[in-house]
Amino acid sequence: MNVRSQDIALRDDLNFQAGPQAHRTSNIVADAALQELRVAGRERLIVVEDDPVTRTMLVGYFSENNFDVVGAGSCAECRQALRARTDLVFLDVQLPDGDGFDLAKEIQATSNAGIIFVTRRDTDVDRILGLEVAGDHYVTKPINLRDLLARARSVLRRRSIDRKAARSHNSIAFGDWIIDLTRRELLGSDGKPVALTRAEFDLLAALVGADGRPLSRDYLIEVVSNRQAEVDIRTVDALVARLRRKLVGSGTPVITTVTGVGYKLALSERL
């Protein structure tokens, strides 16, 4: 039986009661039960957009494409919506009660949800900041709905693969450090976490997972920004430079440059 047939059968069963009061009660129960039925197994998205026309358009489009979608017009409404399980957030940068970049940091700290910025701010500085802070994609308006849908599915698919990989191989030790893929933490030899941005962590995790094989800069661009063409080689080089400054202690370079290719993890000792 498909979901639509289940909807009809469930409503018929719950409406089979006598009297107007019973009928009103049955409708309330039926609506709640149907909502639970519809969202079961569907990925939950939050559209954080203060423009009601754009918000309604995105909520409607992604609902039609079999997502459970919640609209939020402000940072406060987004925080409220995040109390329930969330898989992906479409996030505007300019919001009436706060800055979207700051809200993204909050989401990253409290949720495993992916983040796609959807905004009119299209400067390179904003784009790079958004991707370095927390974003999986940075999309500028006007919105191409089919393109946004493809990006959303790509982020959700990649995060699903990451979760499965993390469950099968949670922690990897290399040199003086341990990288925990589940908690997204890097621990030093003293057991204290090393502060990394999302982009730094993703890049380091890719190098660690490559088992000493060199990874090209083009590949690392995909790792960091999930195929954002606007993020270039200089961004990867800057992230590597920051990681090198943070990964000190053994006297051995952790990340080395492979001329004409990109970078690799230099430490041969993998525990």
Secondary structure, DSSP 8 states (H G I E B T S, - for coil): --HHHHHHHHHHHHH--SSHHHHHHHHHHHHHHHHHHHHTT--EEEEE-S-HHHHHHHHHHHHHTT-EEEEESSHHHHHHHTTS--SEEEE-SEETTEEHHHHHHHHHHH---EEEEEES---HHHHHHHHHHT-SEEEESS--HHHHHHHHHHHHHHHHHHHHHHHHS-EEEETTEEEETTTTEEE-TTS-B----HHHHHHHHHHHHTTT--EEHHHHHHHHHSS-TTS-HHHHHHHHHHHHHHS-SSSS-SEEEETTTEEEE----B-
